[in-house]
Structures are given as structure tokens and as C-alpha cells.
């Protein structure tokens, strides 16, 4: 451990800034109507935790400015005819100004029935009823193991299983495959925005290309989504970029053992409310590798990646507001074979494997509020390109490289959305919209068959299709306690003219300030990944063809009942009971082979599939949370569930993701060292059941030269349970006009190398055990000014 402390001491001495003056900072924000998004002029905003009353009112743009001391503060916003809202424990530092978006709900009745609502518990999407989680960028920096990654943050929430492999951030929601997750940015669907993505149709990778420092509050939904969301059956990751400071230029710089990051933001020009925000990150694990700080797993080439994010805000006086935003990144890693034949002790020494990826997204968002102050229009168009390359081979005795598998995919997307929201009155709001997605893919994937010494090409073509979606939804508030959400979503796929009509419904009843009941239900669907439609699949007559082009949407029915108990402003207890019935799942319709896409997190099936599969997930979740107040928080979740599927043999089996139980516990405390300095300590522990797998039939695999499983033992093998412990420590110092933070995020401190999968290796005709990463320390120094 001494080398880690030496490295921390080295970084700590890069900068030595000492200030004794008490620092102040500006807190800015905007107060708006929750439903119509209109600015509330003259709303009062005050600090709750100050010795003397400090307050202000919003201007004609609904904006406010307060000057406060550095530290943590809570703010309350109020407006005549609206419910009050409290924003608690906002960290104010000397390095950056703070901007708050505060939503107020209009009272349905004249007499207030609920005095104060917490904006943290208020969903971002006003139509969401159940199974929604609101997160902030600060949560990502606070939670141990977060790595500034939104995907790793949500792995602590009820019903969500993080990856067994520390190198992946894939998201399993309530026993569903990660392929059922939808990513959105600024209201538009985007391709999987992760470095080192986990394959075609997957939703995870190693680390998000969009760091939490770029995000404003965002939302993660785990079931019974409102009608606005389509093309998803398991979960919604709905991200929003924050806007840059429009009055002051600010900078931040991060350096650590795995890379650097630079961020800048500020006004575009003087006396204009437009702003820019740019973040660049370059990461190479070479330094950490040379110092033996990291475990690279099965690779020996240290991974490298870089990404660039930007958001340019361009408001106008009368024509609405524009935002130009973008995400881009590339990455590479691999394993270089040992070229000294005398050093070859196993086929791993001969393995030569390389992968590289890049992603580019550029989008334009337009939002316009109509003069009636009750209607707004939001339109977003994005263009994306994604390239994935993976090549694995072995060096033979004559130094000839024999390719074992190769994948090369280029996917191009154009997504366009139009949304109109109209608030008729304090009770009734309507929302409708259109979504169009155009996809063009160049696809190649092959596999070398060692027995026949031939290469079989699974897909080698160009494909194109469009997905069109439309929805309508309404929200009706009977009174301040009871509200209803209802709507319908429609989808049609141009490739084969398959369509889906999906009704949605939700209810929420707030019996009192302490008791909230909720219910949500609906139908949901998701198209298959492009290579699935175009693969040269094996049909029952043992021929290969593009036999999957007529596949329908995978579909799911969700039903959720929830209850939340809020004894005080700090503590909340929530439980949800859910049932999901999945149908139209592509399977290989053969009684002897139980192949279903419900068990596939990514990639393409090598068989001709039919929409004749079924699945069911049911369980109960518990969440006990103490929000961050008085410099202390905790979050504990327990999920008990079962996940099963039915395929060719007509019997119910465990799905691959049926781990049955998940327990998470997070706790953190911030200690005030002086008036300007603080020390934070955070801990996260996770324990869950192991995934399921089918034992590999070694004899049949060796004969067939590809992995063959025991057909009568579907998912009967349970991997070992997973236990992880992460510890985070950070020290913050506030100067007069800038601050710095030294942090150590120690992941998997017990060095548990959990089993990921048992894999058949054709080159060696044996079964190998693939394990996840061990202990990974991430040490950073961030300076803000």
C-alpha cells in the first residue's frame, strides 16, 4: 500500500495553495412552473440555514442571484398560488458559481394541503409516476466508486445490478437484459455513449463518455415509463447537459493516475445571456500500469481513451432558445502476443487481440415558449456515428497470425424529436410528440472454425431502416394530493412494417406529507439490434440466410405498486412491488435448444429466430435514504426478485441475469476542518447473487469447433455471489477565488476477482474462467477557478 500513499503525496505537492480569508460565492438560479416551464417573476428565494434572513426575488426572466459564504446551504423558493420547494445542502465553493433550476407546482386548491416539497424527490419529467430516480452531478462525485460516471452511480439503486466485472458499467434492471435500456441526451435517443462498449445492441462499456461534471440533474427510470418514452423494455437513462456560466469565465483542471481533464465555461459575449461549456478528457492507464496500480484483467496493453463534450447555449429575445451540443470519443486497448516461442507456456501467451472504438454525436435543441405562457415546444435533432472494431487471433509456430474472430461495425444515426406541452390549467396538462430515427449500418463479423480450418462470415452487408414513433399523454390533478397520468405510444419499423400500440397509465396519491402511494402500468417494445436483422443465421434446415428480417419488436408489460414513507425532511423509506411479463422475444424455435435473446446482453444470435419466446420478472424493492444534511448521508437498498424465460423446450428456466437478491449500502460524512476546508469520507458496499449460465459441453464443443451447451441444463450453473467494497476520500480547500480537491477513489479494496463467465476456447479445446478486475485505485487532483 505504501506506493499508493507515495503517489498521493506526489500529487498533493503539485499545488500548495493557502488562504485564510473567508470566501463568498454567487448562487444563481431560475424558478419555473413545473408543468409549463414558464419563468415565475417575483418568486422569493431565501437561504434556510443562515443566522440572518438572506432572500431575494426573481427578475423578469425568473432568475435570481444570492451571495453566500462557501459551504453547504439549503434554499427555499415560494410563489403565491404554488407549493413551496426546498433545495437542500447545495455545495458552494470558491472555485465555481452555482446555478439552480427550481420547479414549483401550482396549487390545485386555494388552501395549501402540502406545505413544502423536496425538489430532490420531485421527478424531472412531470409525467413520471413510479420507478423514477433523480440524480445530481454532485452525487457522482460523492458516491464511492462513481468515477464521474452516471452508469456506475445508478448501480446503487433498488432493482439495478452493476456489472460483476469492474471493467464494465452495464446496467441490468429488474432481471432484464442490458440490451433493453434506452439512452437519451437532451430528450433525443443516442447510441451507447460508453468507452469500450460491450457489443452490438449493448448499453454498457467501461466508462461513460459523458462525465458527470457535464451534467445537470438527470433521471433514471426502472419501469412503467410514461408515454413519452419508446423503444425500451427495461430502463431509461435520460441525461441533460448543464449550461455554462453566462456571466463569468470559469476553468477547472484535473490530473490523476489515469489521465487528465480540462473544462472551461463562460459567457459568449458581454451583455448576452448565451454561454459555452466545453470539457476535454484524456486518459491513459500507462502511468498507473507502470506503477503497478491497476489490474488490466486479460489484456496487457494499457487502455487509452479521450473524449470531448460541449454545450453552447444561444437564447434569443422573442424566437426561443437554441442549444448546440456534442459528444465525441475514441478508445483502444488489446493484448500483444509474446513473440518468443520459448516463452509460450499456454495459448494465452499466443493471444493477439485488439479493439478500438469511436463515437461522435452532434445535436441541436430548440425550445420556444408561446405568448400564452402555458405552452412550450421542444425540438431536438441529433446526428451520430459509431465505429466498433475487434480482432482476436493467435500466433502460430511459424509466426503466422491466425484470426480467430473479427468484428467491424459502422452505425450512423439521425434522430429527430418534436414535443409540444400545453398546460390547460392547474389541473390538466397535455403533451404530444413525434420521434423519427434513421439508421444505416455497415456490418461485418466472422469466425474461424478450427476444426474445418475455414472462416465463416456471420454478417457482411449494409442495412438501412427507420423507426417512427408518436405519443400522446395527459396529466390530471384531481387535487393537491391525487394525480393521474395516462397516454399511448405508437411505433412502426419501416424495415418490415412491424408496429406496436402501447397504452400507459399511472396514479399517485399523497395521503399526507408523510405517506405517498403510487401505481403505474403499461406496454413497451424495443426493436432488435441492426445486425440481428441482417445476420447470416442458421435455419432449421441447416442453411444460412438473412432469415431474421421479419422479426417483430420485443414487448413487455409492466405493472408497479409503490409506497413511500417520509417521517421528516431527511429520511425517506420507499418500497415497490412489480411484475413484468415479456413476450414476442426472439428465440430459436427448437425443443432441443433454449436460445433466447432475453439472455443476451449484446451481440447477435447465430440462429434464425422467431418471436415465440416469453419471460417474466417479479420482485419487491426497499430503499431507506437519509438525504445529505448536516454533512452526513446514507442509502441502503434491498431487492428480492425472480427472472425466468420460456423458449424452445416449452419450460420455464432462470434467465442469465436472475441473481435473485441485491443489497447495497452507501454512507458518507463530510468533516469541516476549518471554515474553508473539508474532508469527506464515503463508503459503498454491494452484495448480490451470481448470474446464471449453462454448463459448456466440452466434448460437443470440440467436435463442433464452437461453444456448445448442455441442452438439458439451461442456466442451472450459478456463478459465485459478488461482493465489492469501495472507499472514497476527498479533501477540499477553498481559497478566495478558487478551490482544489484531492480525492482517492479506491475500488474493490478487498481485491475480489469475481467470476464473469466460463468460456470455451476453440484454439485450445478447453474451458477457461474469465474473472473481473481486482483492486483499482483512482487518485485525482482537481483545481477550480
DAGILIN-V736401 format. One line per field, one symbol per residue. phi: phi as a letter, one per 40 degrees, with the letter a starting at -180 (. if undefined). burial: # if it has 9 or more other ideal C-beta (glycine too) atoms within 8 Angstrom, else .. A space follows every 10 residues. Layout:
BEGIN
phi: ???
burial: ???
END
This chain:
BEGIN
phi: .ccccccccc cdccbbbbbb ccbbacbbia bbccccgccb cgccbbccbb cbcbaabccc bgbabbbbcc hbabbbbaad gbccbbbbfc cbbccbcbbb bbbbccccbc cccbcbbccc ccccccccbb fbbbbbccdc ccccgcffbc cccccccdgb bccccccbbd bbbfgccdcc cbcbbfgbcb cdcbcfcchc gcbbacaccb ccccbcdbbb bbifcccccb fabbabbbcb ccccccbacb babbbacbib abbaaiccac gbccababbb bbbbcccccc cfcbbcgcbb cccbaaabba abbbcbcbbg bbbbbabaaa aaaibccccc ccccbacccc cbbaaaaaab bbabbbbbbc ccgbbbbbbb bbbbbbbbba ababccdcgc ccccaababb bbbbbbbbbb bbccaccbbb aaabbbbbbb bbbaabaccc ccfbbbccaa abbaabbbba aaabbbbcac bbbbbaaabb babcdbgcba bbcbaabbbc dacbbbbaaa aibaaacccd cccbcccccd cgbbaccbcc ccccbabbab bbabbbcacb babbbbbbab bbagccbccb dcbcbbccbb cagbccbcbb cbcbaabaab bbbbbbccbf gaaaabbbbb abbbabbccg bcbcccbccg abbbabaaab bccbcbbabb bbbbbbbacc cbacdccccc ccccgacbbc ccbdfccbcc cbbbbbbbba bbbbccbaaa bbbbbccfcc fcccccabbc bccbfabbbc bccccbcbbb bbbba
burial: ..##..##.. #.......#. ..#.###### ########## ..######.# ...#####.. .###.#.### .########. .######### .######### ########.. ...#.####. .#.##.#### #####.#.## ########## ########## ########## ########## ########## ########## ########## ########## ########## ########## ######...# ####.##### ########.. ...####### #####.###. #.##.##.#. ########## ####.....# ########## #####.#... ...#..#.## #####.#### ########## ...####### ########## ######.... ########## ########## ###....### ########## #########. ......###. ..#.###### ########.# ########## ###.##.#.# .######### ....###### ########## #######.#. .....#.##. ########## ######..#. ########## ########.. ..######## #####.#### #.#####.## #########. #########. #########. ..#######. ########.# ##...##### ######.### ########.. #...##.##. #.#######. .######### #####..### #########. .#.###.### ###...#..# .######### #####
END
